[in-house]
């Protein structure tokens, strides 16, 4: 019934097309139409003018999409509306196609991710950029002993720390419970955020799962601007590319792990040990935590091969490896150094504790009966040397050498014992 009422309706609900009667005496018409074009630029307009000159002037000044001259037949109006709406759909489809292409191009940043843990934070950054949001969380469960990890964007350090403590330790969220991209307005995430004093309205949940044990979820928060269906489609494209990147990273990690696995014992080999020792020393130096090394050597193992044969010898080494794995934590590293020598990296472990662990391993091996095929069972003993960073070496080679020498001291003192590098 009036331009003001029409503008109020436009403010309250989505509209595709406005049919506007252009007065012969423009008056406030151009100003109101200008406001409509300014505040609702995506709405198409059909202007119906009484005089050709006025209609043409209005069309030129106001940028109307379509102008009809009174009197207008119903068929003419219907045809104009149909053409505008068809053009609108075509423009919308082209825009979505262009956005899809741009999204795919941006997703290329995920291709070089060969470490599964890199995929989730990169996908979070990508989504925040594409959706023009600034707050998000990536939670991912690692297949490795690293366990669950989180990445934060747009939160203060204190907020991130408190959320991490809650989601990472006290109330962990299983990322596999989410099946597809969906808006989330309540649930464990919102409860956890509210518990630490962080308020959010809604979030978009984007699950990313691999073919093996890797699984995670990315949440993007709406920042008081509800997500559109186009944005949900964009997130689905990113999720698909992230899943592909995660699967590629899993395959790469699997191939790399196989290159670091000993063929006989199926535990890590010396190549992995040397690489990981460097990493653990860097971590130890960064956080000021101790790192201990155990060098283990079976006593007179050559006699086992000579008496029972190499097949029994190899099976015994495999059984011993499984026994040693049960004696250490997941965060520790067990590797076959070569022959019947093994090495264990004990992270965050001071020297006295390492000596206690070594003695427990020595007793466990001594008390265990190993199968010898048709020959019955056999007993083994083991000599162990223990060295700790930084007391006995400040980098890889001196540290390993100190543990090796301590092991040989144990051999020279009669075997089946534990010696400290501090005794050398």
N, C-alpha and C positions, 0 to 999 in steps of 0.2 A: 504493500500500500504506500510505501515511500522509500526513497533511497536510503534513509537512515535505518529503516527496518531491514532492508536487503543487506546492508553492510553488517548489521548485527548478526544476521543469519550466517553470513560468510565467516564471521569470526568464530562461530560456534560449531560448524560442521563442514566436512569436506565437500566441495562443489566442483564440478567439471566445467559447467557452462552457465553463463549469465546472459539472458536476453534483456537488453536495456533500451527503453524508448528514449530517443534523443529529441528533446523539445525543439520546436522551431525557433523559439527565443531561448538561446542557451542558458542564460542565467547561471544558476549554481550547477547545472548539469556537467559542464567540463571539469569543474573542481571536484565534484563527487566521483566522476569517472576516473580522474587522475589519481584520486586516493585509492580507488579500487585497483587500478593497475599497479600502484606502488605497494600496497599492502598485500595484494594477492596476485603476484605476477604470473602464477602458473594457471590461473583461471582463464579460459577462453571466453570471448565476448562477441555477441552479435548485437550490433547497434541498429535500431530501426529509426530512420530519420523521416521527417515529414517533407522536407524540402531538399532536393538534390544538393544545392550549394551548402546548406547547413550540415548535411550528412557528410559531404566530402571534407568540409572544414574540420568537423569533429574527427573524422577518420585520420586526417593528417596531423591534427594537434594531439590527439589522445592515443594514437597507435592502435585503434581497434583492429581485431582480427577480421571481422566481416561486417559490412554495412549493407543494409537493405533499405529501399525507399518505399515509404507508404504510398498506396495501400499494398500490403504484403499478403499473398495467397498462402493458405496453409501448406500447400505442397512445397512452395518456395522456401518457407521457413523450415519445414522438416528436412528438405534437401540440404540447406545450409548447415543445420545442426548436425545432420548425419556426416557431412564432409568434414566439419570441424572435429567431431568426435573420432572419426576414422583417422584424421591427421594426427589428432592427439595421441591415439593409440600407437600410431607409427612412430611418432617422436619419442613416446615413452619406451617402446620396444628398442629403438635405436640407442636411446640413452642407456638402457639396461645392458644392451650388448656392448656398448662402449665401456661401461663400468666393469662389466665382466672381463673384457679384454685387459683393462687396466689392472684389475685385481689379479688376473693370471700373470701379467707381467711382473707385478710386485711380488708374487709368490715365488719368483725365481730365487729370491734370497734364501729360501729354505733348501734349495737343491744342494749347496755345498756342505750342509750339516752332516758330518760323518760321526759325530758323537751324539747319541740319543738325548743326552741332557741338554744339548744346544737347541733342540727342536722347539721345546715348549716356550722358553723365553723369547725366541725369535718369532714364533707364531703370535705370542702376546703383543710384542712390539708392532708386528704387522697389522694385527686387528685394531689396535688403538689408533694407528695412523689412518687406516682405511675408514674407520667408523667415527673419526674425529672425537674420540673420548680420551681421557687422560688417566683413568684409574683402572687397574686390573691386577689379577693374581693368577699365577700359573702354579699348579700343584701337580707333581709327578712322582710316581713310584718307580724307582730304579731297580732293574733286575740285578745289578751288582750289589755288593755289600754296602754301598752308599745309602741304600734305603730311600726314604721319602725326602723330597726336596721341594722348596717353594721359591718363587721369584715374585717380586713386588714392583709395581709401577704406580706412581702418584700417591704413595703413602709416606708419611714421615718415618724416620728411622725408628722412633719409639713405637709407632703404630705397627710397623712391620715386625718388630721384635716381639711384641705382645701377641700378634696374630700368629706368628711362626710358632711360638711356644704352645699356643692353644691347638692349632691345626696340625702341627708337626708331632706333638707328644701326647697331649691330654685328650683331644677329641679328633683323631684323624678321620679324614673323609675318604671313602673308597672311590677312586675315580672311575671304576668300571661300572658303577651303578647308573651312570648317565649314558644314554644310547645315542642321542642325536642332539643337534644344536637346538636349544630351547631357552625361552626366557624363564628366569627363576625369581620368584618374589618372596619365597620363604624356604625354610629348611635348615639343615645343619650349618651351611655357610653363613646365613643371616644370623642364626643363633650365636655362632662363634664371634662374628663381627660385633654383634650387639653386646656380647659379654666383655669385650675389650673396649667398649665405648665408641665404636665406629658404626655410624648409621648409613645404610644404603637403601634405596627404594627397590630397585630390581637389577638383575644382572643377566647377561647372556652367557649361558653355559656352553662351552665348545669342547666336547670330549675328543681326545687324540689318543688312539691306542695302536700298538704295533701288533706284529704277528706272534711275538714271544711274550715275555713278561712285562715289557715296557708299557706303561699306561699313565695317562695324565689328563688333566682338564684345565682349560683356560677360562677364567671368568672376566668379562668386561662389564664394568658398571655403567649404568645409563647416564649418570651425571645429570639427573632430573630432566632428561630428554628421552622419552620412550623410543625403543627400537622399532624401526619400520620393517616391513616385509622385505624390502630391497636390501636392508642391512643384514637381515637374517640370511638371505641368499648369499650375500657377500661372505658372511662368516662360514657358510657351508662350503664355499669354494676353498677358502683358506684351510678349513678343517681337512678337506680331501687332500690337498697338497701337503699339509703337515703330516697326515697319515702316511702318504707315499714317502715323504722324506724320512719319517721315523722307521719305516720298514727297510729302506735302503741303509740307514744308519745301523739298524740291527744286523743286517746281512754283513755289512762291513765289519762291525765289531765282532761278529761270530767268526768271520774269516781271519781277523787279526788275532782273536783269541786262540784259534786253532794253530796259528803260527807260533804261539807262545806256550803251547801245551806239549808236554813230554809224551812221546808215543807209548812208552812202556808203562809209566805210572799214571798217566792221564791227569797229572797235576802240572803246575807251571814249570817251565824249563828255565835254564840259566839266562836266556835272552830276556825273558820277562823279568826275572829277578834283578838283573842289572839296571834295567829301565825303571822298574818300580822303586828300587832302592834310592835312585836319584830323586824321584818324586817325593818319597817319604822323608828324605833328608831335608828337602826344601820346605816341606810342610812343618817338619820338626823345628827348623830354624825360624820359620815365620811365627809360629805360635809359642816357641820356647818350651816344647814338650820333649821328653826323652824318647829315644828310639833304640831298641835293643835288637841284637842279631844273635841267633843260635846257629852254630855250625855243627851238624850231626854226621857221624860216620859209623856205619855198622862195623862191629869188631869181627875180624876174620871171616868176612862174607865170602871170600874166595873159596873157603872150604865148603860152603853151601853149594856153590856152583859145581865144584869138583865132585862132591858126593852125590848130589841129587840131580844135577844137570841144569842147563841154563833155562829151560822152561819153568822148572820149579823156582829157580832163582828169580826170574822175572815176575812170576806170580807172587812170590814173597815180597818183592819190592812194591807191587801194587797193594797188597794187603797192608804192608807197613805204612804206605802213603795214606790209606783210609784211616788207619789207627792214629796217625799224626794229625790228620785233619780234625779228629774228634778232640784232640788235646789243645787246640788253639781256637781263638775267636774268628768270626767271619771277617773282621777288619784286618786280621793278620794275614801274612802271605807265606805260604808254604811252597817251596820250589825244589825240584831235583837239580842239584848243582852238577852232578855227573857221577856215573858209576853208582856206588852205594852211598854217596854223600848227599845230604839234604841241607837246606837252609830255611830258617824261619825268621821273618821280620815281625817283631812285636811292637806295634805302634803304641805310643803313650805309656811305655813301660819302663820304669827305672831299673837299674842294674840288679838290685837285690831281689826285686820281684821276678826279673828274668831268670835269675839263678834258681828261684823256687820252682818256676814253670819248667825249667830244664830238668831239674831233679825229678819232678813229677813225671815228665816224659820218659826219663831214663828208667824209672821204676816200672812204668806201664809197659814198656817194651820188654823189660826183663821178665815180667810176670805173665806175658802173653805167649800162648802156644800157637805157632803158625803151621798151617797145613803144608805137608810135603808130598802131596800126591799119594801114590801107593806106598810110599815109604813111611807113612804115619805122620808125626808132628815133629817140629823142631823148635828150639829156643834160640833167641837172639839177644845180644847185648849191644849197647850203643855208647859211644863216647861223644861228649858234647862240649863245645867251647862257646863262651858267652862274652860278647863285647857290647858296649853301649855308647851311643852318641850323647854328649861330645867327649866323655872321659877318655875313650880309647881310640878316637879318630874323628876328625871334623868333616870328612867327606867320604865318598863311597869306598874307594879302594883301600885306604888305611883301616876303615872300620871293618870291612870284610876280611882283610888280612889279619887283623887282631883276633877276630873270632876264629879264623882258621888256625892260627898259631896256638890259641888256647885249646882247640880241639886236639891238636897234635901233642900238646902237653898232657892232656888227659890220656892219650894213647901211651905216652912214655911212662906214665905213672902206674900203668897196669891195666888200662882200658876199663870200660863200664863205669865211667864216672863223669862228673861235670867239673870243668875248670873255668875260672874267670880270666879274662884278658889282663886283669889287674895283677895276676900272679906271675906274669911273664917279666 
